[in-house]
Amino acid sequence: MMPLTMAPVGEPVTIKKITGKDEIRLHLAELGFVVDSDVTVVSENGGNLIIQVKDSRIALGKTMANRIMF
């Protein structure tokens, strides 16, 4: 498994695991980051990511993106 920050731009990946405290995992789940869902990194700038989740684009900081494994 690798963190989402290592995902290639433009290629869909499937989330395998989300780490962190319960409130962090719940917050990410509310944004659409759930295990077995597909996400695509749209762009990356200095470790910060813009991610396509379902029909939305969400910006995540490097620390938060490192909690999402694919």
C-alpha positions in Angstrom: 0.0 0.0 0.0 1.1 3.6 -0.7 -0.3 6.9 0.4 -2.5 8.9 -2.0 0.4 11.5 -2.4 2.2 8.8 -4.4 -0.7 8.2 -6.8 0.0 9.0 -10.5 -1.9 12.1 -11.8 -4.9 11.2 -14.0 -5.1 7.5 -13.2 -7.9 6.2 -11.0 -6.9 4.3 -7.9 -9.0 2.4 -5.3 -8.8 3.3 -1.7 -7.6 0.3 0.4 -7.2 1.8 3.9 -7.7 5.1 5.8 -5.5 5.7 8.9 -5.8 8.2 11.7 -8.1 9.0 14.6 -11.8 8.2 14.4 -12.8 11.8 13.8 -10.3 12.2 11.0 -11.6 9.0 9.3 -15.2 10.1 9.8 -14.4 13.5 8.2 -12.8 11.9 5.2 -15.7 9.5 4.8 -18.1 12.5 4.8 -16.1 13.9 1.9 -16.4 10.6 0.0 -13.1 8.9 0.9 -14.3 5.4 1.8 -12.5 2.1 1.4 -13.1 0.4 -2.0 -14.1 3.7 -3.7 -12.2 4.9 -6.8 -10.5 8.4 -6.7 -8.4 10.2 -9.3 -5.6 12.7 -8.5 -6.4 15.7 -10.8 -3.3 17.8 -10.0 -0.5 18.0 -7.4 1.3 21.1 -6.2 4.0 20.8 -3.5 2.4 17.6 -2.1 -1.1 19.2 -1.9 -3.6 17.4 -4.1 -6.8 18.1 -6.0 -8.8 14.8 -6.1 -11.8 13.7 -8.1 -14.2 11.8 -5.8 -17.4 10.7 -7.6 -18.7 14.0 -9.1 -16.7 16.4 -6.9 -13.2 17.7 -6.8 -11.7 18.1 -3.3 -8.4 19.7 -2.3 -6.4 17.9 0.4 -3.3 18.9 2.1 -0.2 16.6 2.1 -0.8 15.4 5.7 -4.4 14.4 5.1 -3.6 12.8 1.8 -0.9 10.7 3.4 -3.6 9.1 5.6 -5.4 7.6 2.6 -3.8 4.4 1.2 -4.3 2.8 -2.1 
